[in-house]
Each structure stands twice: as structure tokens, then as C-alpha cells.
Amino acid sequence: MFTATTQIRVRYGETDQMGYLYYGNYALYYEVGRAEAIRQLGFTYRQLEEMGIMMPVVELNVHYYRPALYDDLVTVKTLLKELPEGHKIQFHSELYNEEGVLLNKGVTTLVFYDPKEKKKVNMPQELQTRLAPFFNKEP
């Protein structure tokens, strides 16, 4: 399993009138977590795009347990529970407050997509090679 963490402070403009992180902004926090997870592998979304690969979201499932509040420092934990095979990749996200209390969980499914050919493609070999050691499998 691959796990990465990053932190985000809840900004005023991301909250609703109650000072809660607006529900739609959780997906943005997941995106930050995904981008930073890939960066921690020594890879970036930009490199994927330069290789001609886009990663559109095809499914998002969210569970809200407790609110994140204005000025909270939220830890975004991003997990890949299985080594992706084929054209899909699933990121599991968990958000925690500064006390370590679980606030939110989500699962985001993306596909590897070639915009020139307008079709799904398999995960790039270089990304698979970087992920394989976390799953004790050969690339």
C-alpha cells in the first residue's frame, strides 16, 4: 500500500456561513492530496501531461463525519490500497483535524486518458515502476 500525507489550512473563502469547510471543497483537498502523493513518488501530473496522459475523474464517493472549520490545519492522507492495473486508478482520501480526529473519507477513481487518441490507456510504465515497490510486485 502506498500512503502520502500533506497538510492544508482551511481558508476563509473555502467556508460556508457557519465557518465549516464547504462540502464541495473536499474534492479540491483530495486533488491536492493526489498531486502531492504523486510528487512524493518523484513524479508530477505535469510530467504525465507531457507524456500525453490526462487523468480525468470518473467517480467520486464522499463520506462526511465531522466538519473541518475555518483556520483548521487539515491533514490529507492519500492512499493507494492496490497497485493499479490497466487504465483505472483509485485514490482513497482521509482528512483529519489537528487532534487526529477523522473528518472525512473519500474515494476518487480516475482513468489514464490519451486526449489525442480520445481513448483510455494503461498506466504509464514509469509510474507503475515507482509504485511497484510499495506493493511487493515486480513492475
N, C-alpha and C positions, 0 to 999 in steps of 0.2 A: 504494500500500500504506500502511496506517495502522499505526504502531508506537507502543507506550507501554511505559514501564518503571516498576516500583515495587520496593521492597525490603522483605523480611520477615526478621526474625531468628528462627531455629528455636528454639522454646521447649522446655523440658524435657518438659512434658506432651504434646508432639507426637511424641516419640521412642519407639522401642522399647527393649528391654533392652540393645541394642548401642550406643545413642546415635544411631541413624540415624533420620531423619525417617520416621515410619511411612508405609507405602506408600499408605494410604487418605487421608492428609492432603495429598497432592499436589493432589487435586481442590479442596481448600479454597484452596490457594495460587493455583490457576488462577482461582477465583472472585474472590479479592482482585484479581488482575491484570485481570480483565474489568471489575469495578466501577470500578477506578481508571482504566482505559482510557476508559471512557465518561465518567467525571468529567473527564478531560483534554480531552475534546471540549466541555466546558461543559454536560454533561448528566448526569443521575443515574438509577439504577434507580428511585429513589423517584418521579422525575418520570414515568417510563414507567408505573409503577403508578398514579399519579394520573390518567394518561390512559386507564386501564383496560386496560393491556397488561402481561401477565406474560411471563416468558422462561424456561420450563422447559427443562432439559437433556434432549435426546432421544438423544444418543450421546456417548460419551467413549472416546477411544483414548489410551493412555499407553505411552511407551517409557522405561524406566529404564536409565540408563547408569552413573551413579555415585551414591553416597548423599549426601544433604545431612546434615550432622551437627549435633548439639546446639550451639547458640550460633553457628552459621554465619550470616553475613548473605547471604541469597539474593536475587539479582536476578531478578525475574519479568518477562520480556519477553513482551508480548501483541501479536499481530499479526492484522490482518485483511488477508488476501492478495488478496481481491477484494471489490468493492462488493456487499453483499448485495442480492439481488433476491427479491421475493416474501416468503414467511413464514419463511425459514431464515437463520441467521447462523452462521458458523463462526469460532471464535477459535482461533488457534494459539498455544500457550504454550511458552516455553523458560525453563528455570531454570538459572542459573549461580551458581557459588560466588564467593567474593571474589577468586579468582585468574582469574576469567573462564572457568573450565572448565565446559563443558556437562554438566549433571547429568541432565536430564530433558526430554522433549518430550511434548506432548500436543495433541490436537485435540478441542475441545468444540463440539458442534453444539447450538444452541438454536433454538426457534421462538418467534415472536411469537404470543401467545395471548390471546384475549379471554375471561376467565373467566365473564362474564355470558352471553355467547352460546355459550360452550363450543365455540369453534372457532378455528382458526388464522387469523391476519390478516396482512396485509402489514406490512413495517417502517414505523413512523410516518414521515411525510414530514419532520418536523423533524430526526429522527436521520439520515435519508438526506441531507438538505441539509448537515448538519455533516460527514458522511463524504465526500461527493462530491468536494471539492477534493483529497483525498488520492489519488484515482483518475483525475483529469483527465476527469471526466464531469460533465455537467450533471445536476442532481437531477430 
